[in-house]
Amino acid sequence: MTAHAGVVVEDNTFVVGDVTLLQAKSVAGLDVRGNTVVRDDAARSLALTVRAVPRPSSRSVRDATPPVASGAVATATPGAVEATWSYADADGDAQDGSVVRWYVAAGDAWEPFATGARVDVPAAVTGRAVRAVVVPRDASGSLGAPVASAPVAAVAAPVAEDDASLSELSLGNAVRAAEGTWVVGPSATAVAVHAAAAHPDAEVAVVGGEPLPGGGAVVPLAEGGTTVEVRVTAPSGAVRSWTAVVERRGDRDAGLAEAAFSVGLPGVGSGAFHVTPVADDVDRYTARLVPSSPGATVSARLDGRELAPGPDGSVLVPVHRGATVLEVRVTAGDGATTRVHRWVTLSERAAAPFVAVDAQSRCLAGRAHVAVRADNHGTSPLDVTLTTDLGSRAVTGLAPGRSAYQSFPARAARTDGGVAGVEVAVDGERHLVTAAYPALDC
């Protein structure tokens, strides 16, 4: 089957490395003409120009002489590098759009890091050898052979005498959970702090820490959260403090830090269900699930059967016709606190069952509740399961014209908004009908 026809690639300039320039499949009538291809590896000094063969009905491409660049020089200034070169063209064409690429030495190789005649030097490049490769281009679009400059050492940008900022901060094996908050496992008793100042002559001190050989300090962790303070004193005497809160989690933390899927399912969010329709030809997907606490564990179940994780921690989830409910249970480090998430895929050809669902937030005796009702509008009994973040209830043989109802109490006077779901079994297939409920503060 031909997917594309009458494709024309004309009058383009391609600057490439060791890559394939064009791959075509299922194409009829591919016409490539009047393009220029140049390698940017100056060591190989390869310039290849592809020109069209004139046809009676086409305009002719002028056999231009490529422009020439020579005498490329790289100059390093604090925080930047700049390339200069001489330009010449036998046809008298003016220079227009010459390309300058910058490379940094990496062992015996050169790795690209920026493009432009003048570029800022990233921190990772400071102090390393860099060079520029210039590919000349004239106003007609012709490209000449690349020419490389001699290497120069990149120089760091000047730092003000009153600069008391940090260029680096690490907290041992702690995991960054949010801005200013780091998390360690429940058995951790201390955290190793390593910090570096942006100014090379600034002094860095970890308040209340025991110095480590070779730099850094160890800070003991108290119950609850521990504030780690790093104090930077600039050469001018200016002082700035940086703080981070380190929390020991695991006893009661049953959250998910990451939920990534190979299909269009949303990540971690509120509500008991996260529902996404999938194409009829999708028969499986992968799910990567990471707890927010190092001491917590994650299990995934489908049809009451636990799914074994792969080497990278991901699970392979088969997709049923109708609704496929992946149940993910996070167990905190105390072994008792749990939280359940459910991700649901719905086959596009799944027929909606004759069930109506209503969900409401209510206050009863100063406590928030979520009330869920499912009405059977069909002509035969149904097995249904009512589920929210607060719990679930299964009802077998719900008769036509009858309703299943459950009020789920919250643990406090407030409930966050979410989605209630009613799972229905019809002829061996499972379907899901959902209804949203609002947040309520009692």
WOPE-V936547 format. One record per residue. N is the residue number from 1. PSI is psi in whole degrees, -180 to 180 (NA if undefined). OMEGA is omega in radians with two decimals (* if undefined). Layout:
N;PSI;OMEGA / N;PSI;OMEGA
//
This chain:
1;131;3.13 / 2;121;-3.11 / 3;-29;-3.10 / 4;147;3.11 / 5;151;3.08 / 6;35;-3.11 / 7;131;3.14 / 8;126;3.03 / 9;108;-2.95 / 10;142;2.99 / 11;49;3.08 / 12;160;3.04 / 13;125;-3.13 / 14;122;3.03 / 15;112;-2.97 / 16;164;2.99 / 17;-141;-3.13 / 18;70;-3.13 / 19;160;3.02 / 20;130;-3.08 / 21;-39;-3.05 / 22;131;2.98 / 23;133;-3.11 / 24;139;-3.14 / 25;138;3.13 / 26;47;-3.11 / 27;134;3.03 / 28;129;3.09 / 29;48;3.09 / 30;122;-3.08 / 31;112;3.13 / 32;119;-3.08 / 33;150;3.02 / 34;28;-3.14 / 35;154;3.10 / 36;131;-3.12 / 37;127;-3.11 / 38;132;3.00 / 39;139;3.14 / 40;11;3.08 / 41;102;-3.05 / 42;-26;-3.11 / 43;-30;-3.14 / 44;-15;3.06 / 45;53;-3.12 / 46;126;3.01 / 47;124;-3.10 / 48;123;3.11 / 49;126;3.11 / 50;119;-3.12 / 51;153;-3.12 / 52;151;2.94 / 53;119;-3.06 / 54;137;3.07 / 55;155;-3.07 / 56;-35;-3.06 / 57;0;-3.06 / 58;158;3.03 / 59;150;-3.11 / 60;145;3.10 / 61;126;-3.09 / 62;134;3.14 / 63;77;-3.05 / 64;151;3.04 / 65;128;-3.10 / 66;148;3.08 / 67;165;-3.09 / 68;132;2.99 / 69;142;3.14 / 70;164;3.05 / 71;37;3.13 / 72;132;-3.12 / 73;131;3.04 / 74;130;-3.13 / 75;129;3.13 / 76;129;3.01 / 77;164;-3.11 / 78;115;3.08 / 79;1;-3.08 / 80;162;2.99 / 81;149;-3.09 / 82;141;-3.14 / 83;139;3.01 / 84;155;-3.13 / 85;166;3.06 / 86;146;-3.08 / 87;139;3.08 / 88;149;3.12 / 89;123;-3.08 / 90;-26;3.13 / 91;-3;-3.13 / 92;10;3.13 / 93;139;3.13 / 94;156;3.08 / 95;137;-3.13 / 96;108;3.02 / 97;29;3.06 / 98;144;-3.05 / 99;132;3.08 / 100;121;3.08 / 101;141;-3.09 / 102;139;-3.13 / 103;146;3.09 / 104;142;-3.11 / 105;133;3.09 / 106;86;-3.04 / 107;-124;3.12 / 108;0;-3.09 / 109;170;3.07 / 110;127;-3.11 / 111;134;3.12 / 112;146;3.08 / 113;-13;-3.14 / 114;163;3.09 / 115;134;3.11 / 116;154;-3.13 / 117;-35;3.09 / 118;126;-3.09 / 119;155;3.05 / 120;151;-3.12 / 121;118;3.06 / 122;157;-3.11 / 123;-35;-3.11 / 124;-17;-3.10 / 125;-17;-3.09 / 126;132;3.10 / 127;-3;-3.12 / 128;161;3.14 / 129;134;3.11 / 130;159;3.05 / 131;159;3.12 / 132;142;3.02 / 133;120;-3.07 / 134;129;3.03 / 135;108;-3.08 / 136;148;3.11 / 137;135;3.13 / 138;178;-3.04 / 139;-21;3.11 / 140;-6;3.14 / 141;-1;3.14 / 142;141;3.13 / 143;145;3.08 / 144;-177;-3.13 / 145;143;3.10 / 146;150;3.06 / 147;136;-3.07 / 148;147;3.06 / 149;168;2.98 / 150;150;-3.14 / 151;149;3.00 / 152;161;3.12 / 153;127;3.11 / 154;140;-3.06 / 155;137;3.14 / 156;152;3.08 / 157;148;3.14 / 158;144;3.12 / 159;131;-3.12 / 160;149;-3.12 / 161;-23;-3.14 / 162;14;3.14 / 163;113;3.14 / 164;33;-3.12 / 165;166;3.10 / 166;140;3.02 / 167;-16;-3.11 / 168;140;3.04 / 169;121;3.08 / 170;146;-3.10 / 171;67;3.05 / 172;-129;-3.14 / 173;15;3.10 / 174;148;3.14 / 175;131;3.13 / 176;116;-3.10 / 177;-30;3.14 / 178;175;3.13 / 179;116;3.12 / 180;1;-3.11 / 181;130;3.13 / 182;152;-3.03 / 183;137;3.01 / 184;171;3.13 / 185;165;-3.06 / 186;-21;-3.11 / 187;-3;-3.12 / 188;137;3.13 / 189;-14;-3.13 / 190;165;3.10 / 191;138;3.12 / 192;127;-3.09 / 193;126;3.06 / 194;127;-3.10 / 195;147;3.09 / 196;139;-3.13 / 197;153;3.10 / 198;-37;3.11 / 199;128;-3.08 / 200;-23;-3.12 / 201;5;3.12 / 202;153;3.11 / 203;137;-3.13 / 204;129;3.13 / 205;135;3.05 / 206;111;-3.04 / 207;127;3.09 / 208;12;-3.12 / 209;152;3.07 / 210;118;-3.06 / 211;144;3.10 / 212;147;3.04 / 213;132;-3.14 / 214;3;3.10 / 215;159;-3.12 / 216;-180;-3.11 / 217;158;3.08 / 218;128;3.14 / 219;123;3.10 / 220;148;-3.12 / 221;131;3.10 / 222;175;3.06 / 223;143;-3.08 / 224;-140;-3.13 / 225;144;3.11 / 226;127;3.12 / 227;120;3.08 / 228;127;-3.11 / 229;128;3.06 / 230;125;-3.07 / 231;126;-3.13 / 232;128;3.10 / 233;115;-3.13 / 234;162;3.11 / 235;-29;-3.14 / 236;-9;-3.08 / 237;-8;3.11 / 238;139;-3.08 / 239;137;3.07 / 240;137;-3.14 / 241;141;3.09 / 242;132;-3.10 / 243;150;3.05 / 244;141;3.11 / 245;125;3.11 / 246;122;-3.11 / 247;139;3.00 / 248;116;-3.13 / 249;162;3.10 / 250;-36;-3.11 / 251;-45;-3.07 / 252;5;-3.11 / 253;113;-3.14 / 254;36;-3.13 / 255;169;3.06 / 256;130;3.07 / 257;-28;-3.10 / 258;139;2.99 / 259;104;-3.07 / 260;137;-3.04 / 261;151;3.11 / 262;-6;3.00 / 263;-180;-2.96 / 264;35;3.09 / 265;142;3.12 / 266;164;3.11 / 267;-157;-3.09 / 268;133;3.14 / 269;-175;-3.13 / 270;161;3.12 / 271;158;-3.07 / 272;-26;-3.05 / 273;143;2.99 / 274;110;-2.94 / 275;134;3.11 / 276;128;3.01 / 277;147;3.11 / 278;158;3.13 / 279;155;-3.07 / 280;-25;-3.09 / 281;2;3.08 / 282;117;-3.11 / 283;-3;3.10 / 284;162;3.02 / 285;166;3.10 / 286;148;3.14 / 287;128;3.06 / 288;124;-2.99 / 289;122;-3.07 / 290;124;3.12 / 291;154;-3.13 / 292;-13;3.11 / 293;137;3.13 / 294;-23;-3.11 / 295;-4;-3.09 / 296;160;3.09 / 297;154;-3.11 / 298;134;3.02 / 299;146;-3.14 / 300;135;-3.09 / 301;147;3.09 / 302;123;-3.11 / 303;36;3.13 / 304;2;-3.11 / 305;132;-3.13 / 306;137;3.14 / 307;131;-3.13 / 308;130;3.12 / 309;152;3.08 / 310;-175;-3.11 / 311;-31;-3.13 / 312;7;3.13 / 313;-4;-3.14 / 314;155;3.06 / 315;148;3.10 / 316;123;-3.03 / 317;114;3.04 / 318;145;-3.12 / 319;125;3.10 / 320;164;2.92 / 321;133;-3.03 / 322;-131;-3.10 / 323;133;3.02 / 324;118;-3.06 / 325;112;3.04 / 326;118;3.14 / 327;122;-3.11 / 328;121;-3.12 / 329;124;3.09 / 330;123;3.13 / 331;124;-3.10 / 332;172;-3.10 / 333;-21;3.12 / 334;-7;3.12 / 335;-2;-3.09 / 336;-40;-3.12 / 337;126;-3.13 / 338;159;2.99 / 339;139;-3.08 / 340;132;3.01 / 341;149;3.08 / 342;125;3.05 / 343;131;-2.99 / 344;130;2.95 / 345;138;3.14 / 346;122;3.08 / 347;139;-3.11 / 348;-24;-3.13 / 349;4;-3.12 / 350;128;3.12 / 351;135;-3.14 / 352;130;3.11 / 353;162;-3.11 / 354;67;-3.13 / 355;131;3.05 / 356;138;-3.07 / 357;137;3.08 / 358;136;3.12 / 359;134;-3.12 / 360;149;3.01 / 361;133;-3.07 / 362;157;3.04 / 363;125;3.11 / 364;114;3.12 / 365;42;3.08 / 366;11;-3.11 / 367;140;-3.13 / 368;144;3.09 / 369;155;2.99 / 370;117;-3.10 / 371;128;-3.11 / 372;132;3.10 / 373;135;3.08 / 374;126;-3.14 / 375;129;3.10 / 376;106;3.12 / 377;10;-3.14 / 378;-165;-3.08 / 379;5;3.14 / 380;157;-3.14 / 381;150;-3.12 / 382;148;2.97 / 383;122;-3.08 / 384;154;3.05 / 385;120;3.13 / 386;130;-3.04 / 387;138;2.95 / 388;-179;3.04 / 389;-21;-3.02 / 390;-5;3.14 / 391;-177;3.14 / 392;161;3.11 / 393;128;3.12 / 394;137;3.11 / 395;123;-3.12 / 396;134;3.06 / 397;46;3.08 / 398;116;-3.01 / 399;153;3.07 / 400;135;3.13 / 401;-3;-3.14 / 402;167;-3.10 / 403;149;2.97 / 404;134;-3.03 / 405;144;3.03 / 406;135;3.05 / 407;118;-3.09 / 408;116;-3.13 / 409;140;3.05 / 410;168;-3.12 / 411;-5;-3.11 / 412;-171;-3.12 / 413;-3;-3.10 / 414;146;2.99 / 415;137;3.07 / 416;152;3.07 / 417;157;-3.13 / 418;-158;-3.11 / 419;128;3.02 / 420;147;-3.14 / 421;147;3.03 / 422;116;3.12 / 423;131;-3.05 / 424;133;3.07 / 425;121;-3.13 / 426;116;3.08 / 427;43;3.10 / 428;-5;3.10 / 429;149;-3.14 / 430;139;3.13 / 431;156;-3.12 / 432;130;3.05 / 433;132;-3.04 / 434;161;3.07 / 435;136;-3.13 / 436;150;3.03 / 437;147;-3.04 / 438;166;3.01 / 439;150;-3.11 / 440;132;3.10 / 441;114;-3.09 / 442;NA;*
//
